[in-house]
Amino acid sequence: MDLLDFIPFKNEFNKAYHGLTDNANHTSENPVFDALKVRRFAASQNEVSNFITEKIEHWVGWDLKSKKTSVGGMMMIRSEVSSFLLLGTKITVTFGLSEETDRNGYPITTINSKAETNIESRGDLGESRRVIRMGLSALDFEFRKQHVKDDEYLFRSLDPKGQNQALQELFDNARLKTKPSEEKRKPSKQAIPFRPSVKTNGTSQNTSDAENSEASDSMTASGNGTRDQEKPARSKVKVIKLKK
């Protein structure tokens, strides 16, 4: 037993600290909070997934986004939750379900979950953790007679350590195809070249102005030349008078 366990209100301090510094939470085998522990039930993957989707469709503020099977056979259920405490801020929550067969040939479904609050500031007041706890608590009540504890899982699983590590890595690296968010692009700034000024006849004049004046003079000169060339030559007419 750790001496820090005797500190009064330790759990409350931990909850306040993580709520003010974290915007995301996820389940694990040895979590800081007991509510974020990975769940296992002696039920099929389809049975558990159907229960989760049914609850998401009936809960207020929950919106089912996708339900598909990723690489490795893990079923991913993604949903968005509107937080009342954060004034309607969206929380993206994902449940990962993986099924395996034990020594006796019965299915065991492992449930992982992660949630992230779409907020710029750090800290979501524990809303992402509350969303995960809400979903896992519903599973605990529905499959309370089929809950598989750690000791029982070590006895029934064929490769418990390897299976746990593989499932955790698969769930962490799994990515669903979602629409990319439209990034706000800043208008590109046009660079204006700097040109030093040139002194002419005691007066300073920018090189750009000098170039513009030279270009205008050349244009006018060329324009006058072309105009002179374009003017047709006048023909001289002689008048002859006949003497009577």
Legacy VTK file of the C-alpha trace (Angstrom):
# vtk DataFile Version 3.0
C-alpha trace
ASCII
DATASET POLYDATA
POINTS 244 float
0.000 0.000 0.000
1.278 3.423 -0.925
1.496 6.144 1.713
-0.265 8.506 -0.690
-3.408 6.424 -0.285
-3.851 7.865 3.216
-4.186 11.403 1.868
-7.820 12.487 2.317
-9.823 13.275 -0.807
-7.066 11.891 -3.056
-9.492 10.730 -5.737
-11.224 14.099 -5.772
-7.881 15.868 -6.245
-6.976 13.519 -9.092
-10.306 14.101 -10.804
-9.949 17.868 -10.505
-6.366 17.784 -11.807
-7.152 15.642 -14.851
-10.333 17.599 -15.542
-8.388 20.869 -15.717
-5.442 19.566 -17.768
-6.767 16.848 -20.119
-9.140 17.001 -23.077
-9.036 13.274 -23.861
-9.360 9.996 -21.963
-9.133 6.328 -22.863
-9.479 2.926 -21.249
-6.509 0.759 -20.293
-5.600 -2.282 -18.233
-4.240 -0.193 -15.350
-6.031 3.175 -15.501
-5.850 6.022 -13.018
-9.609 5.787 -12.508
-11.348 2.455 -12.005
-14.184 3.509 -14.305
-11.758 3.591 -17.266
-10.726 -0.049 -17.046
-11.081 -2.276 -20.120
-14.277 -4.363 -20.020
-14.704 -8.025 -20.997
-17.949 -9.936 -21.284
-18.795 -13.518 -22.149
-20.924 -12.444 -25.112
-20.570 -12.206 -28.863
-19.327 -9.084 -30.584
-22.601 -8.565 -32.467
-24.621 -8.749 -29.273
-22.524 -6.113 -27.524
-22.336 -3.829 -30.571
-26.100 -3.935 -31.091
-26.636 -2.916 -27.474
-24.213 0.025 -27.776
-25.785 1.343 -30.977
-29.263 1.017 -29.504
-28.278 3.050 -26.463
-26.581 5.726 -28.576
-29.703 6.164 -30.696
-31.914 6.578 -27.598
-29.699 8.720 -25.370
-30.290 12.465 -25.493
-27.407 14.405 -27.012
-25.760 11.326 -28.586
-25.399 11.085 -32.356
-24.217 7.876 -34.056
-21.661 8.689 -36.783
-20.305 5.363 -38.013
-20.177 1.659 -37.291
-17.698 -0.419 -39.243
-15.102 -3.141 -38.933
-11.494 -2.033 -39.134
-8.344 -3.964 -39.947
-7.911 -6.971 -37.660
-11.615 -7.630 -37.170
-12.157 -4.962 -34.496
-15.549 -3.263 -34.739
-15.407 0.513 -34.297
-18.460 2.489 -33.175
-18.028 6.258 -33.373
-20.410 8.818 -31.918
-20.575 12.525 -31.073
-21.957 13.757 -27.767
-23.122 17.288 -26.977
-21.913 18.360 -23.547
-24.415 20.344 -21.490
-21.720 21.435 -19.041
-19.563 22.834 -21.864
-22.495 24.591 -23.565
-22.994 22.134 -26.408
-19.339 21.388 -27.159
-18.960 18.181 -29.185
-17.171 15.179 -27.672
-16.037 12.431 -30.042
-16.284 9.004 -28.396
-15.209 5.703 -29.977
-15.863 2.150 -28.789
-13.654 -0.672 -30.026
-14.986 -4.257 -29.794
-12.899 -7.350 -30.401
-14.020 -10.966 -30.054
-11.898 -13.989 -29.215
-12.589 -17.627 -28.430
-11.575 -19.058 -25.043
-10.308 -22.560 -24.181
-13.825 -23.960 -24.072
-14.888 -22.454 -27.397
-17.038 -19.648 -25.948
-16.730 -16.033 -27.152
-15.225 -13.249 -25.060
-15.667 -9.655 -26.222
-13.197 -6.978 -25.118
-14.368 -3.346 -25.098
-11.994 -0.378 -25.344
-13.090 3.232 -25.463
-11.607 6.688 -25.987
-13.095 10.170 -25.997
-11.783 13.576 -27.012
-13.350 16.988 -26.449
-13.288 19.366 -29.429
-12.156 22.396 -27.459
-9.117 24.620 -27.930
-8.334 25.253 -24.258
-6.796 22.591 -22.055
-9.134 20.790 -19.699
-12.735 19.699 -20.284
-13.836 19.431 -16.623
-13.883 15.636 -16.915
-16.554 15.507 -19.627
-14.663 13.042 -21.846
-14.230 10.702 -18.885
-17.908 11.042 -17.991
-18.955 10.050 -21.530
-16.829 6.883 -21.417
-18.107 6.021 -17.948
-21.705 6.436 -19.106
-21.275 3.940 -21.928
-19.316 1.397 -19.899
-21.729 1.618 -16.957
-24.613 0.714 -19.255
-22.639 -2.319 -20.441
-21.848 -3.340 -16.858
-25.533 -3.321 -15.953
-26.742 -5.079 -19.094
-24.094 -7.847 -19.046
-23.595 -7.993 -15.282
-23.994 -11.784 -15.254
-21.514 -12.213 -18.101
-18.746 -10.009 -16.773
-15.303 -11.629 -17.087
-12.849 -10.624 -14.350
-9.079 -10.487 -14.755
-8.381 -13.777 -12.975
-11.023 -15.573 -14.978
-9.736 -14.093 -18.210
-6.172 -15.239 -17.478
-7.499 -18.771 -17.033
-9.829 -18.841 -20.067
-7.786 -16.945 -22.662
-5.274 -18.785 -24.818
-2.791 -15.879 -24.870
-3.945 -13.172 -22.441
-0.814 -10.987 -22.448
-0.281 -11.058 -26.188
-3.984 -10.561 -26.840
-4.147 -7.522 -24.538
-1.151 -5.833 -26.145
-2.335 -6.552 -29.685
-5.839 -5.249 -29.011
-4.570 -2.081 -27.350
-2.212 -1.280 -30.218
-4.888 -2.060 -32.780
-7.393 0.198 -31.056
-4.912 3.055 -30.640
-3.813 2.929 -34.285
-7.261 2.389 -35.799
-8.483 5.301 -37.913
-11.930 5.702 -39.367
-12.569 7.443 -42.676
-14.089 10.766 -41.750
-14.481 14.021 -43.601
-11.444 16.223 -43.057
-12.177 19.419 -41.212
-12.031 22.538 -43.293
-8.978 24.436 -42.194
-9.110 28.190 -42.177
-6.585 29.330 -44.708
-5.127 32.778 -44.316
-4.915 34.887 -47.471
-1.463 34.840 -48.967
0.428 38.099 -48.657
2.018 39.456 -51.828
5.642 40.380 -51.329
6.593 43.860 -52.549
10.245 44.080 -53.626
12.299 46.866 -52.076
14.338 48.982 -54.421
16.807 51.666 -53.280
16.335 55.238 -54.354
18.582 56.824 -57.013
19.716 60.445 -56.822
19.341 62.405 -60.049
20.213 66.122 -60.320
20.249 66.564 -56.559
16.804 65.041 -56.134
16.079 61.524 -54.923
13.935 59.336 -57.099
13.021 55.677 -56.648
14.334 53.275 -59.239
10.822 52.056 -59.830
9.691 55.615 -60.609
12.702 56.128 -62.857
12.014 52.913 -64.683
8.357 53.813 -65.047
9.261 57.271 -66.442
11.798 55.785 -68.856
9.266 53.209 -69.974
6.645 55.912 -70.502
9.099 58.062 -72.488
10.038 55.157 -74.696
6.397 54.358 -75.223
5.579 57.919 -76.195
8.587 58.087 -78.486
7.719 54.859 -80.156
4.116 55.978 -80.351
5.065 59.245 -82.086
7.284 57.345 -84.480
4.569 54.993 -85.465
2.088 57.800 -85.831
4.462 59.657 -88.179
4.912 56.512 -90.186
1.219 55.832 -90.306
0.391 59.368 -91.669
0.129 59.193 -95.500
2.229 61.607 -97.556
0.217 64.438 -99.156
0.384 64.419 -102.950
1.113 67.747 -104.693
-1.465 68.777 -107.296
-0.465 71.240 -110.033
-3.122 73.443 -111.584
-2.540 74.185 -115.300
-4.316 77.182 -116.815
-4.858 77.391 -120.521
-4.237 80.751 -122.220
-6.993 81.903 -124.548
LINES 1 245
244 0 1 2 3 4 5 6 7 8 9 10 11 12 13 14 15 16 17 18 19 20 21 22 23 24 25 26 27 28 29 30 31 32 33 34 35 36 37 38 39 40 41 42 43 44 45 46 47 48 49 50 51 52 53 54 55 56 57 58 59 60 61 62 63 64 65 66 67 68 69 70 71 72 73 74 75 76 77 78 79 80 81 82 83 84 85 86 87 88 89 90 91 92 93 94 95 96 97 98 99 100 101 102 103 104 105 106 107 108 109 110 111 112 113 114 115 116 117 118 119 120 121 122 123 124 125 126 127 128 129 130 131 132 133 134 135 136 137 138 139 140 141 142 143 144 145 146 147 148 149 150 151 152 153 154 155 156 157 158 159 160 161 162 163 164 165 166 167 168 169 170 171 172 173 174 175 176 177 178 179 180 181 182 183 184 185 186 187 188 189 190 191 192 193 194 195 196 197 198 199 200 201 202 203 204 205 206 207 208 209 210 211 212 213 214 215 216 217 218 219 220 221 222 223 224 225 226 227 228 229 230 231 232 233 234 235 236 237 238 239 240 241 242 243
